[in-house]
Structures are given as structure tokens and as C-alpha cells.
Amino acid sequence: MSMVVTVGTIVAVVISALLALLMIPILVWLERRVCGLIQDRLGPNRTNIAGFRLGGVVQSFADVIKLVVKEEYYPKHISKHRWLFILSPIITFASALLAFMVIPFADNLRVFDEIIPMQALPVDWGILWYLAIGSVGVIGMIFGGWLSHNKYSLLGALRASSQMISYEVALGLGVATVIMVYGTIDFNSMVHWQSGTLFGVLPAWGVIVQPITALIVIIALFVETNRAPFSVAEGESEIVAGFFTEFTAMKFAMFFMGEYVAMNGASAVIITMFFGGYQLPWLSTADLISNIELIATIATVVIPIILYYFVAWMKKNNSVRVTLSTDGGRSFETKVLSWVLFVMGFLAITALWAVVFSNSKDAISIAVTLIQFCIFVTKLMIFNIFFIVIRWTLPRFRYDQVQMVGWRYLLPLSLVNLFVTALVIVGV
Amino acid sequence: MSKKVKKVTRYGNSTKERLYLPAILEGLKITTSHLLQNLSDINSVETLEYPEEQPTDITSRYRGLHRLTHRADGTIRCVACFMCATACPAECIDIVATTRDDGVDDKMPLQFNIDTLECIFCGYCVEACPCDAIRMDTGIFSIIGKKREDFILTKDRLLSHKGVFGEEISRA
């Protein structure tokens, strides 16, 4: 293995891990702000460091500090198996994190005559890894619920496991359909398959080729991540807090963060399988590389426009009512952030043009990889917001309804879908 | 007399409703419209930027922090009859009575403590008082302290509170 590959792989691992971990505070913050705005409230917008509140995202870091320094409380009866009790949130968190690691966040980087896969775990059977490791998370929940010696926790753990069993079937059949269509179990090849066009006009995204499969897999992944409307395992209104009733401080935070990492991973899998992954519609990686000059021109026009509208939006909304005399340093913050954004935009455009004029193949490859990374993060954020909006739109299903939807509707539907797809593939 | 039969429309049995997905889209439309509306103009959210903005809709019937009223001559109206302490369901009123030697009345409280950590702000003390000596018309809705003793309202503190709805002195 050459030096370039080693460095590239390490960079890929670091970026992938940062993408998963840094997304946690942002998602926790987004969940609160989006929920607030949907319900005509403001949400947390006060916490700040030296007047910089960044829309309230600082609140998440304050929460982390609070949870870290909080008292570690163990119920008295958990004495012999305390190590397992502590291990259970770690299992859930680690499995969610590891499941995210196979997602390609950009196309294979061809640089210095080497090929560096842009995923933390460069395997060509990514979907199997995701299914396998993603399901391990429920073991942590079962351990936690069982060891709590608490009826609510036990009920939560039972619900989590039964829910997992009933939807894993539909998820597996949906994924099998996807594998049949794409003819691969490698995430990166799936994205390549989707970069073509359908009938010459539509982008060949999975959601257009296989809309029913997309629906089944999205529903099953909602269940897999324990998100509303399928959050019966947590079920605050019925069973206190479900399997993590007895967990405090950082142990609770691990379960909590695990949920967001799992949600992030589910979004990543959905966009990789059905929404073209890291690619823009109609544009494959080769197109991006050969048309880098055009892309730089478009970026030179589009980035200032986006920045202009974003700064205008920030100026309008990072403010307090006119009736108030003090704005708590918000206008100063807006000014500083605007300048930072403009400088960053300017640097990005300059760097892009520098790459174009240098005309070196390696530099263009790296630039294209970065562009694809930005596209991936944008799609990821859109899907995470979709997850959040769904949570604050739908009421939680009753437990029997969850099981009924899983066994009586989703399973037959996915079976029929599988057979029809198989017939079409064999017939065509 | 003919039987009147009212036909009740049953919802939820049509294919569209049983499919459930159109309803989800309907709901998403509502939530996203709220989200985008508030995102484009944060000040369209109807809220109070507390504590910079204070509530302006406190009515005269609002049960705020207690106060002890005065007589026309400025002395305390309370005659230490213990009616409020008896009526109090939270038992948060602690009165020590003493004789009054200025000739205005026979009795007055030497000590009149209300523990606001126990008080449930039910207003029974105000209803029970025969002399209109205790009232809850101060409009104060928050009390701040750094230790438990800060939350015990003494006689002096209760007398210093002002009523915000006119009537300064006792009506009785």
C-alpha cells in the first residue's frame, strides 16, 4: 500500500467519523428549532459564547457539558452486572456509528495513479454491513431494558425487539429488490448505476425506478431507527421512557446520541440507495471532471447569489422585535458571520479557479470529490430534516397498529414487489 | 311520534383514507407551511421575548404575590384573626399575634410569614379575610431567591408590596 492510499484512507475515515459525530449536536439543535417553528414557537435561541449564538446551536454543547458532569446514578439492584448495564448504551451507539461507516460520501478518488475509496470502510458489500451492524443496536436496548429490573424498561426492550423483527423482514425484502435491480451489493456501484438517465430525461434514481421499494425501505428504516411515528419502544406517554428509564447522565446521552447517529445513517442509506447518493442528477463523476471549467463558472455565479440571500435572511431573522431596546449583540454577530461567509465563499471560488487554471488532473479530482461531498451533506441534511418534520407531524402509532402495518401490509407488499420486479428483470 | 334516525357519516373507510399516505402528505403540507412561514420571518411567531418583554395581559383577577393592606391612616389592617391561616390548604401562613397599643384596634400580627415555596396561590386566604387585609393584586408573577429564606415573605415585605389595580388601602 502506497503512502497516498494510506493518507487517503485515513482522511476518509476521519471525514466519515466527523460527519457522523458532528452531526449529533446539529441534529439535536435542528430537532428543537424545527419542532419549535412548526409549532409556532422559537425554540432554544439564547445560549451563546461571547454573544455568538449561531441560531442556538451552542445549546447542544451546553447540554453535552451538563450530561457529562451529571451524577452517575445506578439503581441499587444493578450490582453484579453493572459492566453490562454500562456496555448496553455503548453497543447501541457504536453499532449506529459503525453502520454509518460504509456510506460513500464521494466517488472513488483517482489521484496520483491510485484509487482511494471515499468511505471509511472500503468494502464492496456495504449494504450487508449496514443491515448486519445496524441490527446489532437493538441488542444494547434489550440488555439495557432487561438489566434495569423495571417493568417499563422491559416492555420497552420487548417492543424494540419485536418491532425490529417484524420490520427487518420487510426491510430485507426491500433491499433484496434493490439488489436485484442494481445487480450489486456495493453502495458505490449503486450510486454509479443511478448516475445514468431513464428514457433519456429522468435521472435514474432509485426512487423513480422503484418507488414502492423506496417507500417500503423508508418506512422500515424509520422503524429501525426508533423514530416517530414508530417510537413505541420509547413511548413516553405509555411506558415512561422505555428501555432507558433507568439510565442517567452519559449513559442516557449515549442512547440519545445513538438515535441521532442511527437517523443520520438511515438518511445516508436512503439517499445512497434511492436518491443518487453523492451525485447531482444527470451528472456522473466523469461529467464533473471533464466540465470542471463550466462548474467553476456556475459556482462563481451561484455562490455569491446564495450568500447574498443567506446574509439577507440572516439580517432579517437574527434580530429581535422592534419593541425591544436591546438586541443582545445579534447585529454584531450577523455582521461578523456575514464577513466570515463572504471570505469563505471568495476563497472557495478562488480555489476552484486555481484548480481549473492549474489544469492538473489530480487537483481536479480532489476538487470534484469535495464538490460531491458538499452535495452529499446537502442531501443528508434535507433527509434529516425530513425525518424531523415527520416526527413532529404524525402522532405515534399504537403498538398493535405498528405490528399490523408491518406484518399485514408491508410484508405482503414487499413480497409482491419482489416477485414483480423479478419477473420484469427476467422478462426484459 | 315517528322515530328520528340521524345518519352519522363514518369516516376512515374509503380507500384513500385507508391508504394513510395521502393523510400524511396533508399533514406534512401543514407543518411545512408553518415551518417555512416562520423560517422566512422569525418575528411572525406570536411570542413574548421574556424577560426583555414583560407580559401586558395581567388582569385584576390575576392571583399574583400576596400583600397586606393598610388602613386610611397608613397602619396595618390585619387584626391577626387567623382566618387566612385556617383557610390555607397548604398551611403556608405563619402568624404570631400581639396586642395593639396605639388605640386603633385590639390585635395585630407581630409576625406574618407566607412561605411561597409551599403556597399554591389558590386565593383562599383572600376570600377568608374578613377585613380585606390580605390581597393578591400585586401583579407579581415571579419570585427569585438564592436560598430558601428568600422565599419566605415577612410582614414588612408583604406590607411593602403595592397593589397595581387602584385600591391601595383596605376597603373594610
Interface residues (C-beta under 8 A of the other chain):
Chain A: V34 L37 I38 Q39 D40 R41 L42 L215 W313 K316 N317 S319 V320 R321 T323 L324 T326 V389 I390 W392 T393 L394
Chain B: L21 I24 G27 L28 I30 T31 T32 H34 L35 N38 L39 S40 D41 I42 N43 V45 E46 T47 E49 E52 E53
